[in-house]
Amino acid sequence: MPHRPGVDRAAVRPPPRPALRRPRPRSGGGPPRRRARRRRSPAPVPASCPPATGAPDAAALRSALAGLPNADATAALVRVGGTCGSLRGSAGVRDLRSGRPADPDGRFRAGSVTKVFTAATVLQLAAEGRVDLHRPVRHYLPDLIPAGYAGVTVRQLLDHTHGMPGPDLPGSTLQEWYAHRFDVHDPRAMVASATAKAPLAAPGTAQRYGNIGYTVAGLLVERVTGDTYERQVTRRILRPLGLRDSYLPGASPIVRGPHNRGYQAFRTPDGSTELRDVTVWGPTASWAAGDLVSTAADLERFLLALFAGHVVPEPQLKEMFTLPVGVPGATMSAGLQRQPLPDGRVVWLKTGARWGYSTVVAASEDGSRTLVLSVGATDAKGPVTNPVVERVLRAAFLPEPRGAGR
């Protein structure tokens, strides 16, 4: 397998072959019938499947996952679904020391996918008439939002057009952040740090991605409900949908229950690279913007329920599929991002990253394809898309025509 300098090759066993399977409905009672062996044929494509999407390409996905663990990732969990059929798979290892196969049901840090849950919670409160998306945030948090940000509305928190800069946090390099990984950050202090600075842009005029808007949104949820953010998300989303393996960790730096460990590439003084286990890391710097721990199955269940209107009611659900008007180059809505494909289809997605983990939830606008992906990315939170993530995205949404290049 590709070897990164500074990584002990002997500590990693030869990569297991990616495991892919198509979910099968359970049969009725009685003993299983023995079936004669036959040559495999392509899975039947449901009548509701658009030709542009087609059935999931198992060969393309297997190729995208091949060779793990490698220098780019230690593991990957993938679930492809939609009206065109389903595939589930995993590759890589649970941890580098034992070399055991990756646990397809293991928990992981979902990063900024948390924002979709936070946005859905705020939109539920809007549907209940307890929050007005048009109203300035200062109306709800007058003691926290200063006059210089009096024009920022609740909607602008969710679609990243609020113009607020990020807070001052200790460290500016991976090494420094690692040294401060167990620091506990108070969300109110982070908001105070951010709003003490001048706005980056007037509200509603520019879209800049960041965490601070969702930190404020988490505090808004607490102020309006008189309850903690964690309990509200659990009561409103996790529990009703049966997401039993998902939770918000608060200040705890560990991942509870079965999980695949996360590793990050660090530069060493001699210029080489080493992998460090970064599974245990305090989550409070991201809080309502990125601290969710979940599984691929839970995120798939949430994604399907969200798009079906079972999490956020109409008309508030439209906020998640509507871009801000009059904002040049806007691609982000309340919680999601719009991504047109070269063939004219549209995908709505959210990516997330915590050290050692990269996550994607995505669905085509017509429901023909969904994707949940967790990658043990060694370059998580990097400036470019992880190669494994990119390959799986292409395999799921833009596979090459059968026979191409052969």
Secondary structure, DSSP 8 states (H G I E B T S, - for coil): ----TTS-GGGS------EEE-------SS----------------TT--TTT-S--HHHHHHHHTT-SSSSEEEEEEEEESTT--EEEEEEBS-TTT--B--TT-BEEEETTHHHHHHHHHHHHHHTTS--TTSBGGGT-TTTS-GGGTT-BHHHHHTT-S-------S-SSHHHHHHTTT----HHHHHHHHHTS--SS-TTS-----SHHHHHHHHHHHHHHSS-HHHHHIIIIITTTT-TT-B--TT--S--SSB---EEEEE-TTS-EEEEE--S---TTTGGGT-EEE-HHHHHHHHHHHHTTSSS-TTGGGGGG---TT-TT--B-SS-EEEE-TTS-EEEEEEEEETTEEEEEEEETTSS-EEEEEEEETTTT-SS--HHHHHHHHHHHS---TTTT-
